[in-house]
Amino acid sequence: MDIAHLIQTVALYALPVLFAITIHEAAHGYVARHFGDNTAYMMGRVTLNPLKHIDPVGTILMPLLLYFATSGAFLFGYAKPVPVRFGNLRNPKRHMIWVALAGPGVNFIQAFFWGALFFILRGSGVTEPFFLKMAQGGILVNLVMFAFNLFPLPPLDGGRILVGLLPYRQAELVSRVEPWGFFIVMALVISGVVSTLWLQPLMALSYGLLDILLTPIALIFG
């Protein structure tokens, strides 16, 4: 394992990852509070302080172990989930969709801003590879979080959105998967199903949409 390469990778991705997970989790709590659930706010989770959202195992230990175990070929991690009591929402079934969508939504917005920063830096004559690669890393990290979290299986955000959209009987059946959802998702990730059938197609669409949205900025600063 090339330690120098590991340190460089961590330095490049540390800031984008911190922003990505912090704003993602805070957005869940903020939207939940907007619709009537103050649980996350009362616990201090509606904040941009990354320390409130970092899970020692899921955010630090697991990614590092997987990086070393697979020589950087496979990475997986998670932040400390924001507590939401869906029963406190004014319209639990409908508002659950917006609470769940808030996280991936802000990740896509962040990807846009990292893309805008890339073109602004390049257009301003910045040639330092570190900053340009960090901006590109910010796009990648946020689009991965955007696409992965939309996978339609509880407890991921996409599963919560699916439960909110389905009729009550079907929604109840899907919600029963949640206690085992993490293990099912991990199995699908390790087997490559999530990457092949979900991440790659959705990220290709996301990059295409992002290219369209960034075209004016690219033309101005290109």
N, C-alpha and C positions, 0 to 999 in steps of 0.2 A: 504494500500500500504506500503510495507516494504521499507523505505527510505534507509536503509543501503544496501539492495540488489540493489536498483536503482543506488546508488553511485558506488558500485562495478561493476555493468554492464557498466556504463558510462566509468569508468576508464579502463576496459578491452577493450572496443570497440572504444574508442575515437581515438587512434592512427591509428588503421587499417582503420577506416572510413575516417579520414582526408586524409590519403595516397590514399585511394581508389577513393574518389571523386576528389581530386586535380589532380592526375596523369591522371585520366579518362578525365577530361575536358581539361587539358593542351594538351593531346594527340590529341584531336579533332583539337585544334587550330594549333598545330605544323604541322599536316598532311595537313590541309587546306592551311597553308602558303607554304608548300612544293609544292602543286599543283596550287598555284597562287593566293590564297585569303589571304591578309594580315590583314583582319578586326580584328580578335582576337588578333593578334600580336600588332597592332596599339593601341588597347584598353587595353594592358597590361595583357591579359588573357593567353598568352603562358608562364606561370610561375608556379613554384612549391609552391608559396605562397598561403596557403589555404584560407586566408582572401579574395583573389580575386575571389574565387569560391563558398564561402559559401552564401547561401540564408537564411536570417534570419528566414523566415517562413518555407520554405521547408526543410532546413537542421537542424534547431534547434527546432522551435516551434511545427511544425506538428508532428515529431517523439515523442517529449515529451508528447504532448496531447494524442496521440494515445496510448502511453505506459501506461499512467495513466488511460485512459478510458477503456482499454481492459486488464488491469493488466499484460501487457507485452505479450499478446497473438498475437497482430497484430501491426506491425510497417511498416511505409511507409514514404519516404522522397525523396528529390531531391536536387541537387545542382543548382547553377545559370548556365543556359545553355550558352555555348560558342557561340558567334555570328558568323555565317558562311554565306557568300553571295555566294551561289552555282553558280550564274551566273559569278562570277569572276574566277572560276576554269577553267583551260585550256580545260578540257573536262568534263563539268558539270555532265553529266549522269554517266560516268564511274568513275570519281574521287570522286563523292558523296559516292560511295560504300566504298572507302578506308577511307574517312574522318569519316564516320559513324562507320566503323568497328574498327577504332583506339581505341575508348573508351573501348568497351568490351574486345578487344584484350589485352590491357594493364592490365585490371582487371584479366584476366586469368593468365598472366605472374606474376602479384603480388601474386596471389594465390599460384603459384608454389614456389615463393621465401619465402612466409610465411610457406609453407609446408617444404621447405628445412631448414628453421630456426628452426622449431619444432624438426626435426630429429637431427640437429646439437646440439641444446641445450640439448636434452635428451641424446644424445651420449656423450656429454661433462660432463655429471654427474649433470646437473642442475635439481634440484627437486622442485624448487619453483613453485607452481601451477599457480601463477599469470602470469608468462612469458609464460609458456606452453599453458595456456588457451588463452592468447592474440594471440599467433601464430595460434592456432586453430580458434580463432575468425577472424583473418585476412584471413584465407582460406574461411571461411563461407561468410563473408561480400563480398569478391571479386567474389566468384562464384555466389552469389545472384545477384550482379550487372551485372556480365557477362550474366547470363541467362535472367534476367528480361529485360535488355536493348536490347536484341536480339528479343524480342517479335515483330512480324511483323506488327506493326501498327504505322503510324506516330502519334506524333513526336518522338517516340522512335527510337533508332538507327536501330533496326531491320526493322522498317517501311521505313526508308531512304534507307537501303540496298535493300529492296524489290522494291522500286520505281526505284532504279538504275538498277536492274536486269530485270524488266519487259519491254516488248515492250512499245513504247511511249503512245499508246492509253490506255492500261491497267495501265501504270504508272500514267497517268494523273488522272484516276478515283480514284486510291488509294491515291494520293496526296491531293485530295479534302477532304479527311477525316480529315486532320491535324488540322483544327480549332477546331474540336470537339474531337480530338483524346485523349487528356488528360482525359476528362470526361468519354469517353468510356472505357479507360484503368482502371480508378478508379472504375467504375461500375463492370468491369470484375474481378478486384482484390478483391473487397468487396464480390462479389458473390462466390468467390473461383474458378472461371473458370481458371484464369491465373495460380494459384497455382497447381491445379489438372492436367490440360491439357498441361501446358507448363513448369512451374518452376520445379516441381518434376521430370519429365522425363529428362529434359535437365541437371538438376543438378546431377542426378544419373549418366548420361553419363559423365559429367564433372569430377565428383569425380573418376570415373573409369579411365578416361584418366590421371588424375592427379596422381593416384596411380601408374600407369605404368611409368610415367615420373619421379616420385620420388623414384622408386625402387632402382636405383643405390646408391642414397644418403642414403636411409634407410639401405641398406646392408653395406655401409661404416661406418655409425655412429650408426647402430643398436646394 
